[in-house]
Amino acid sequence: MTEDKHEKRRIHWEKTRTTTFIVLVIWFVFAFILPWFAKDLNAMSFLGFELGYYFVVQGSLIVFVLLILFQNLRQDAIDDEYGSGN
């Protein structure tokens, strides 16, 4: 019984770590990589705004909110699956 519990905890942590890593990679891209290339993207426009500005100011905020939502929903599913939820 103890072996099974330790295995569930290990898998739970592995899935949690993987989800966190994915979220951090996407966050890094939208927080650092995209703004780095914003000047190059400004050669194009979208709805009258320079594309770099639009991506960095509007797109990044939307992505950050979606990342929070994804992280919370995915972590709840992992917790429910392995009995770690409240």
Residue pairs with C-beta under 8 A, 6 or more apart in sequence:
8 82
8 83
9 82
11 82
12 78
12 79
12 81
12 82
12 84
15 78
15 82
16 75
16 78
19 71
19 74
19 75
19 78
20 71
23 67
23 70
23 71
26 63
26 67
27 64
27 67
30 59
30 60
30 63
30 64
31 60
34 55
34 56
34 59
34 60
35 56
35 60
37 52
38 52
38 53
38 55
38 56
39 52
40 52
41 50
41 51
41 52
41 55
42 50
42 51
42 52
42 53
43 51
44 50
44 51
45 51
46 54
47 54
76 85
78 84
79 85
